[in-house]
Every structure is written in structure tokens, then in C-alpha cells.
């Protein structure tokens, strides 16, 4: 986890600790799902898809989401992948780079 200016914070959170926060608070991800970019290797080429994340499910150590694809395509299978979640204005984050105030 990390935050942007003015107070830069970086840390780690186990997935099992993250999932319960999904529906916590009046401005939770459950009520206002976050956008994310899924970056992955497909045929040795880097590709991206922009998605809305919904309904996280943790089974053992595997985390999955239902997604709405906003841009790009997600293949049935691919190589290594990274998911970058946009948390602008979510609780416990300082002001975002866009100047959006922290949600109460």
C-alpha cells in the first residue's frame, strides 16, 4: 500500500487483512468500487486493461474480483500480471495527487 503527497506512506498489508475493508465505512469500495489497471504479459508483450473491481473473493491465498472492463481486453490466460488499484480519496489516505480530499 502507498499514498501520494503531501504525506507519503508505504507499507504492506496481507490480502486476508485487506478484503474485510472492502465494505467498511459509508464510502466503502462496496458502495463506490475502485478503478484499476491490470498489466500483464501476453505473447511476450506488455498489455493493459482498465477495469472496475467488484466483489473480492479470497479462497486460500487466491484473490479474485468480478470486473467491468472499461478499456482494453483481458485474455483467458496470460503471463505475469500486476494490478494497480486507484484509491483516490479512500479512507486512511491523505490528499490525492488530484487534490481530492480524503473521504470521511
C-alpha positions as CSV (number, residue, x, y, z in Angstrom):
1,X,0.0,0.0,0.0
2,X,1.1,3.6,-0.6
3,X,-0.1,7.1,-0.7
4,X,0.9,10.2,-2.5
5,X,1.8,13.7,-1.3
6,X,1.7,15.6,1.0
7,X,2.3,12.6,3.3
8,X,4.0,9.7,1.6
9,X,3.3,6.5,3.3
10,X,4.3,3.0,2.2
11,X,3.7,-0.3,3.8
12,X,2.4,-3.9,3.4
13,X,-0.9,-5.5,4.2
14,X,-1.7,-9.2,3.9
15,X,-4.5,-9.9,1.4
16,X,-6.5,-11.6,4.2
17,X,-6.5,-8.2,6.1
18,X,-7.3,-6.2,3.0
19,X,-10.5,-7.9,1.9
20,X,-12.6,-7.1,5.1
21,X,-12.0,-3.4,4.5
22,X,-13.9,-3.6,1.1
23,X,-17.3,-3.0,2.6
24,X,-16.2,-0.9,5.7
25,X,-17.5,2.6,6.1
26,X,-20.1,4.7,4.4
27,X,-17.8,5.4,1.4
28,X,-16.5,1.9,1.0
29,X,-15.3,0.2,-2.1
30,X,-18.6,-1.8,-1.9
31,X,-20.6,1.4,-2.5
32,X,-18.1,3.0,-4.8
33,X,-15.9,0.3,-6.5
34,X,-12.4,1.4,-7.5
35,X,-10.9,1.5,-10.9
36,X,-7.8,-0.4,-11.5
37,X,-5.3,-1.2,-14.3
38,X,-4.4,-4.8,-14.9
39,X,-1.0,-5.0,-16.6
40,X,0.1,-8.4,-17.9
41,X,2.4,-10.1,-20.4
42,X,0.6,-11.6,-23.4
43,X,2.8,-13.3,-26.0
44,X,5.9,-11.6,-24.5
45,X,4.2,-8.1,-25.0
46,X,3.0,-5.9,-22.1
47,X,-0.7,-5.2,-22.3
48,X,-3.1,-3.3,-20.0
49,X,-6.8,-3.3,-19.3
50,X,-8.7,-0.7,-17.2
51,X,-11.4,-2.2,-15.0
52,X,-13.8,-1.6,-12.2
53,X,-13.3,-4.1,-9.4
54,X,-16.3,-5.6,-7.6
55,X,-16.9,-8.5,-5.1
56,X,-13.5,-9.6,-4.0
57,X,-13.3,-13.3,-3.1
58,X,-10.5,-14.8,-1.2
59,X,-10.1,-18.6,-1.5
60,X,-7.0,-19.8,0.4
61,X,-4.3,-17.4,-0.9
62,X,-6.1,-16.6,-4.2
63,X,-7.8,-13.3,-4.5
64,X,-10.3,-12.7,-7.4
65,X,-12.7,-10.0,-8.4
66,X,-15.7,-9.6,-10.7
67,X,-14.7,-6.9,-13.2
68,X,-16.3,-4.5,-15.5
69,X,-13.9,-3.8,-18.4
70,X,-13.6,-0.1,-19.2
71,X,-10.8,-0.2,-21.7
72,X,-8.7,-3.0,-23.3
73,X,-9.2,-6.7,-23.2
74,X,-8.4,-9.4,-20.7
75,X,-7.2,-12.7,-22.2
76,X,-8.4,-16.1,-20.8
77,X,-4.8,-16.7,-19.7
78,X,-1.6,-14.6,-19.7
79,X,1.9,-14.4,-18.1
80,X,2.9,-12.4,-15.1
81,X,0.4,-9.7,-14.0
82,X,0.2,-6.7,-11.7
83,X,-3.0,-5.0,-10.5
84,X,-2.8,-1.2,-9.7
85,X,-5.9,-0.1,-7.7
86,X,-6.9,3.6,-7.8
87,X,-7.7,4.6,-4.2
88,X,-8.1,8.4,-4.7
89,X,-9.9,9.8,-1.7
90,X,-10.4,6.5,0.1
91,X,-10.3,6.4,4.0
92,X,-6.8,6.4,5.6
93,X,-5.2,8.1,2.6
94,X,-4.0,11.7,2.6
95,X,-5.0,14.1,-0.2
96,X,-4.7,12.6,-3.6
97,X,-2.4,13.9,-6.4
98,X,-5.5,15.4,-7.9
99,X,-6.3,17.4,-4.8
100,X,-9.4,15.3,-3.8
101,X,-9.9,15.4,-0.1
102,X,-9.9,12.2,2.0
103,X,-13.4,10.7,2.3
104,X,-14.8,10.8,5.8
